Amino acid sequence: MYLVQSNVSLAVAVHAVGIQTEMVFLNLLDAKMTTPEKKVKDKVKRILGDHGAYYFMPATGGYGKSGVPDIVACYKGKFLGIECKANGGKPTALQEKNLSQILGVGGFAFLVDEGGLDEFKHLMEQIRDGHAPVNAGIIFDLLTTKE
């Protein structure tokens, strides 16, 4: 068994032991690289998927528009912009601006962290049941860590 310390040693170790082991090493690295925010995103995507919503995660970083929500979705004719945070994270000014623009055109904007997942699920159930909250021009702030 090799203890991998860097990407260079990963390449050497994989080459030395064969392709089958490459998959094991890469899966171990992926598991270690899961951030708390990624866990929130995965749970939000699971909730959306359970409801049959259409969603995607826009590409940013030089190729897309900065500040767009982490997840863009459409459910029962409602446009949703969802910004995920973890560990007390707060949205940037640009992220808040984009969420406000979504509100301005009649969409729903959400800020969700690990403590707000149950409330997000409840809001999705309300939309499913035809009791969607009225867009009152406010962001659904489901962040549980407030200043």
C-alpha positions in Angstrom: 0.0 0.0 0.0 1.3 3.4 -0.9 0.8 6.5 1.1 0.2 9.3 -1.4 1.5 12.8 -0.3 1.1 14.8 -3.6 -0.2 14.6 -7.1 3.3 13.8 -8.4 3.6 10.8 -6.0 0.1 9.8 -7.0 1.1 9.6 -10.6 4.2 7.5 -9.7 2.2 5.2 -7.4 -0.5 4.7 -9.9 1.9 3.9 -12.7 3.8 1.5 -10.4 0.7 -0.5 -9.3 -1.6 -0.3 -12.3 -4.9 1.2 -13.5 -7.1 -0.7 -11.0 -5.4 1.0 -8.1 -5.7 4.4 -9.8 -9.4 4.3 -9.3 -9.0 3.6 -5.6 -6.5 6.4 -5.1 -8.6 8.9 -7.0 -11.7 7.9 -5.1 -9.9 8.4 -1.8 -8.7 11.8 -2.9 -12.2 12.8 -3.9 -13.6 11.7 -0.5 -11.0 13.9 1.3 -11.7 16.9 -0.9 -15.4 17.1 0.0 -15.9 20.5 1.6 -18.7 21.4 4.0 -20.3 23.7 1.3 -20.2 20.8 -1.2 -22.1 18.7 1.3 -24.8 21.4 1.5 -24.9 21.6 -2.3 -25.2 17.8 -2.5 -28.1 17.8 0.0 -29.9 20.6 -1.9 -29.5 18.7 -5.2 -30.9 15.6 -3.5 -34.0 17.6 -2.3 -34.4 19.0 -5.8 -34.0 15.6 -7.4 -36.5 14.0 -5.0 -39.1 16.6 -6.1 -38.3 16.1 -9.8 -37.0 19.6 -10.3 -34.8 20.6 -13.2 -31.5 22.0 -11.9 -27.9 22.6 -12.9 -24.8 24.1 -11.4 -23.5 27.0 -13.7 -19.8 27.0 -14.6 -18.0 30.1 -13.4 -14.4 31.1 -13.0 -13.5 32.8 -16.3 -16.0 31.1 -18.5 -19.3 32.1 -16.9 -20.8 35.0 -15.1 -19.4 35.7 -11.6 -21.8 35.8 -8.6 -24.4 33.5 -10.1 -26.1 31.2 -7.5 -24.5 27.8 -6.9 -27.6 26.0 -8.2 -30.1 27.2 -10.7 -33.4 25.3 -10.8 -36.9 25.3 -12.2 -39.8 23.6 -10.3 -43.5 23.7 -11.1 -42.9 26.8 -13.3 -40.9 28.6 -10.6 -37.4 29.8 -11.2 -35.1 29.2 -8.2 -31.6 30.6 -7.5 -29.9 28.8 -4.6 -26.7 30.0 -3.0 -25.2 27.4 -0.6 -23.0 28.2 2.4 -21.5 26.3 5.3 -19.9 27.0 8.6 -21.3 30.5 8.9 -20.4 31.6 5.4 -22.0 34.7 4.0 -22.8 35.7 0.4 -20.6 38.2 -1.3 -22.0 41.5 -2.5 -22.0 40.2 -6.1 -23.9 37.0 -5.0 -26.5 39.1 -3.2 -26.9 41.4 -6.3 -27.5 38.3 -8.5 -30.1 37.0 -6.0 -31.8 40.4 -6.0 -31.9 40.4 -9.8 -33.6 37.0 -9.7 -36.2 38.4 -7.3 -36.7 41.4 -9.5 -37.9 39.3 -12.4 -40.2 37.2 -10.2 -37.9 34.3 -9.3 -37.2 32.8 -5.9 -33.8 33.3 -4.3 -32.5 31.2 -1.5 -29.5 31.3 0.8 -29.1 27.8 2.4 -26.7 26.4 4.9 -26.6 23.0 6.7 -29.1 24.2 9.3 -31.6 25.5 6.7 -32.0 22.3 4.7 -35.2 21.2 6.4 -36.8 24.6 5.8 -35.7 24.5 2.2 -37.3 21.1 1.9 -40.5 22.4 3.4 -40.6 25.3 0.9 -40.2 22.8 -1.9 -43.1 20.9 -0.5 -45.2 24.1 -0.4 -44.4 24.7 -4.1 -45.2 21.1 -4.9 -48.6 21.4 -3.2 -49.5 24.6 -5.0 -48.9 26.7 -1.9 -45.8 28.5 -3.0 -45.0 31.6 -1.0 -45.6 34.8 -2.8 -42.5 36.5 -4.1 -42.4 39.5 -1.9 -39.1 40.7 -3.2 -37.1 39.2 -0.3 -34.4 36.5 -0.3 -35.3 33.3 1.6 -32.5 33.6 4.1 -32.2 30.1 5.5 -28.7 30.6 7.0 -28.8 29.5 10.6 -25.7 31.5 11.6 -26.6 35.1 11.8 -24.5 38.1 12.8 
